[in-house]
Amino acid sequence: MMRCKSLGVLLAVATLGTMNAAGQTQESTDKTVRATIQVKGDATATAKPDQAEIKIGVLTQASTGQAAAAQNAQKQEAVLAELRKVLGPGVEIKTISYSLSPNYRYPKEGGQPTLSGYTASNIVQVRTSDLAQVGKVIDVATQSGANTIEGLRFTLKDEQAVVSQALREAAIVAKAKAEALASALRLKILRVLHVDEGGQPARPLFAEAAAMRAGTAPPTPVEPGIIEVQATVTLTVEIAQ
């Protein structure tokens, strides 16, 4: 009985030793050092904007909050009605900001401020794909009662298509760099180990417009320009002799 037990212990030790050896071999394989080349490719894709966003506002002041709000609503309705005449009933218009706040008069000699009235503000965003009408939209808005143009920017309906184009071109540049380095060093590219992408999204073009026009003033000139999208691709490839 003692001999059988000793034999069992020896077999267990031998098995454990075999497992340790296999584990060390696997660990050694996982830590194999690969020869690599890392390169970076940059590219810029351009596109003409196909839509414009204009922020148009009406500010009114009155002695009471109710009067300021009522005057503001009346003027803004007139502005929106004229905009729909120019751009059609399907134009996309949404309110992005509304406020009604008190105004105070502060004595020069100090002391408690006194209420002097109220200011109402209503800002809407108009989005249109008819870029030829942008200048006219600004003129019609200001002539019909708008007294604030907070911003005009040109954007893309499908930004991702331009981003994808920039990434493809950046990847081609990175691949060409890797192949050039491998060829110069008389090496062979085995496979791609890692890819990182980055860059800047499409940057909307902001335009300035001389919006406060009236009467027979010439139309507001607006130039859409070109939108640029930058992309970077970092490529890590395995090489061999």
RAFEN-V177652 format. One record per residue. N is the residue number from 1. RES is the residue in one letter. SS is DSSP state (H for helix, E for strand, L for the rest). NEAR is the number of other C-alpha atoms within 8 Angstrom. D_FIRST is the distance of its C-alpha to the first C-alpha in Angstrom with 2 decimals. Layout:
N/RES/SS/NEAR/D_FIRST + N/RES/SS/NEAR/D_FIRST
This chain:
1/M/L/4/0.00 + 2/M/H/5/3.80 + 3/R/H/6/5.47 + 4/C/H/7/5.32 + 5/K/H/8/6.36 + 6/S/H/8/8.80 + 7/L/H/8/10.07 + 8/G/H/8/10.86 + 9/V/H/8/12.74 + 10/L/H/8/14.58 + 11/L/H/8/15.66 + 12/A/H/8/16.94 + 13/V/H/8/18.86 + 14/A/H/8/20.30 + 15/T/H/8/21.44 + 16/L/H/8/23.04 + 17/G/H/8/24.78 + 18/T/H/8/26.15 + 19/M/H/8/27.46 + 20/N/H/8/29.16 + 21/A/H/8/30.79 + 22/A/H/8/32.08 + 23/G/H/8/33.41 + 24/Q/H/8/35.22 + 25/T/H/8/36.72 + 26/Q/H/8/37.98 + 27/E/H/8/39.43 + 28/S/H/8/41.11 + 29/T/H/7/42.64 + 30/D/H/6/43.98 + 31/K/L/6/45.73 + 32/T/L/6/47.54 + 33/V/L/4/51.07 + 34/R/L/6/53.77 + 35/A/L/7/57.29 + 36/T/E/8/59.72 + 37/I/E/9/63.41 + 38/Q/E/9/64.76 + 39/V/E/10/68.34 + 40/K/E/11/70.62 + 41/G/E/14/73.32 + 42/D/E/12/76.20 + 43/A/E/12/78.67 + 44/T/E/11/81.45 + 45/A/E/11/82.56 + 46/T/E/9/85.93 + 47/A/E/8/87.46 + 48/K/E/9/90.66 + 49/P/L/12/90.27 + 50/D/L/11/90.92 + 51/Q/E/13/91.37 + 52/A/E/15/92.95 + 53/E/E/13/92.30 + 54/I/E/12/95.21 + 55/K/E/12/95.09 + 56/I/E/15/98.44 + 57/G/E/14/99.43 + 58/V/E/14/102.23 + 59/L/E/12/102.89 + 60/T/E/11/105.48 + 61/Q/E/9/106.79 + 62/A/E/10/108.68 + 63/S/L/9/109.56 + 64/T/L/8/107.09 + 65/G/H/14/103.63 + 66/Q/H/6/104.80 + 67/A/H/9/107.64 + 68/A/H/16/105.46 + 69/A/H/11/102.90 + 70/A/H/8/105.64 + 71/Q/H/9/107.40 + 72/N/H/14/104.13 + 73/A/H/8/103.24 + 74/Q/H/8/106.72 + 75/K/H/12/106.64 + 76/Q/H/13/103.10 + 77/E/H/8/103.96 + 78/A/H/10/106.93 + 79/V/H/14/104.76 + 80/L/H/9/102.16 + 81/A/H/8/104.88 + 82/E/H/11/106.38 + 83/L/H/12/103.00 + 84/R/H/11/102.28 + 85/K/H/8/105.68 + 86/V/H/7/104.79 + 87/L/H/10/101.17 + 88/G/L/8/101.30 + 89/P/L/6/99.71 + 90/G/L/6/96.24 + 91/V/L/10/96.00 + 92/E/E/7/92.89 + 93/I/E/8/93.98 + 94/K/E/7/91.81 + 95/T/E/9/92.37 + 96/I/E/7/90.15 + 97/S/E/8/91.76 + 98/Y/E/9/94.06 + 99/S/E/8/95.18 + 100/L/E/11/97.91 + 101/S/E/8/98.35 + 102/P/E/10/101.03 + 103/N/E/9/103.26 + 104/Y/E/9/104.35 + 105/R/E/8/107.29 + 106/Y/L/9/106.62 + 107/P/L/8/109.65 + 108/K/L/4/110.48 + 109/E/L/4/111.07 + 110/G/L/6/107.69 + 111/G/L/6/106.94 + 112/Q/L/6/105.39 + 113/P/L/8/105.25 + 114/T/E/7/107.13 + 115/L/E/8/106.16 + 116/S/E/9/108.26 + 117/G/E/12/106.88 + 118/Y/E/14/103.94 + 119/T/E/15/102.51 + 120/A/E/15/100.85 + 121/S/E/13/98.84 + 122/N/E/13/97.57 + 123/I/E/12/95.78 + 124/V/E/12/94.92 + 125/Q/E/12/93.12 + 126/V/E/12/94.76 + 127/R/E/11/92.69 + 128/T/E/12/94.47 + 129/S/L/7/93.81 + 130/D/L/9/97.54 + 131/L/H/10/97.69 + 132/A/H/5/101.37 + 133/Q/H/8/102.11 + 134/V/H/11/100.38 + 135/G/H/11/103.54 + 136/K/H/9/105.51 + 137/V/H/10/102.90 + 138/I/H/11/103.30 + 139/D/H/14/107.08 + 140/V/H/11/107.24 + 141/A/H/14/104.90 + 142/T/H/15/106.93 + 143/Q/H/10/110.24 + 144/S/L/10/109.19 + 145/G/L/11/108.05 + 146/A/L/15/104.77 + 147/N/L/10/105.07 + 148/T/E/9/101.56 + 149/I/E/12/99.69 + 150/E/E/8/96.33 + 151/G/E/11/94.78 + 152/L/E/13/94.91 + 153/R/E/11/91.95 + 154/F/E/14/91.23 + 155/T/E/13/87.78 + 156/L/L/9/85.95 + 157/K/L/6/85.08 + 158/D/L/6/82.05 + 159/E/H/8/80.78 + 160/Q/H/6/77.38 + 161/A/H/7/79.02 + 162/V/H/12/80.48 + 163/V/H/14/77.24 + 164/S/H/8/75.37 + 165/Q/H/9/78.03 + 166/A/H/14/77.70 + 167/L/H/13/73.89 + 168/R/H/8/74.21 + 169/E/H/11/76.70 + 170/A/H/15/74.58 + 171/A/H/13/71.53 + 172/I/H/9/73.68 + 173/V/H/12/74.83 + 174/A/H/15/71.29 + 175/K/H/10/70.11 + 176/A/H/8/73.11 + 177/K/H/11/72.37 + 178/A/H/12/68.74 + 179/E/H/9/69.88 + 180/A/H/8/72.59 + 181/L/H/8/70.23 + 182/A/H/12/67.65 + 183/S/H/9/70.43 + 184/A/H/7/71.94 + 185/L/L/6/68.61 + 186/R/L/7/67.80 + 187/L/L/10/64.73 + 188/K/E/9/63.51 + 189/I/E/10/62.77 + 190/L/E/8/59.46 + 191/R/E/7/59.41 + 192/V/E/9/60.52 + 193/L/E/8/57.87 + 194/H/E/7/59.80 + 195/V/E/9/63.18 + 196/D/E/7/64.95 + 197/E/E/9/68.29 + 198/G/E/7/70.85 + 199/G/E/7/74.56 + 200/Q/E/8/77.32 + 201/P/L/7/78.20 + 202/A/L/10/81.68 + 203/R/L/9/84.12 + 204/P/L/8/86.99 + 205/L/E/11/90.42 + 206/F/E/8/92.51 + 207/A/L/11/96.24 + 208/E/L/7/99.12 + 209/A/L/8/102.01 + 210/A/L/6/105.42 + 211/A/L/9/105.19 + 212/M/L/7/108.10 + 213/R/L/9/110.82 + 214/A/L/8/113.61 + 215/G/L/5/116.67 + 216/T/L/4/117.24 + 217/A/L/6/114.84 + 218/P/L/4/113.14 + 219/P/L/7/109.70 + 220/T/L/11/106.65 + 221/P/L/6/105.23 + 222/V/L/9/101.47 + 223/E/L/5/99.38 + 224/P/L/10/95.82 + 225/G/L/7/94.62 + 226/I/E/9/91.23 + 227/I/E/13/87.72 + 228/E/E/10/85.09 + 229/V/E/14/81.30 + 230/Q/E/14/79.16 + 231/A/E/15/75.59 + 232/T/E/14/73.01 + 233/V/E/15/69.96 + 234/T/E/13/67.37 + 235/L/E/15/65.33 + 236/T/E/12/62.16 + 237/V/E/14/61.34 + 238/E/E/13/58.68 + 239/I/E/14/60.15 + 240/A/E/8/59.11 + 241/Q/L/5/60.80
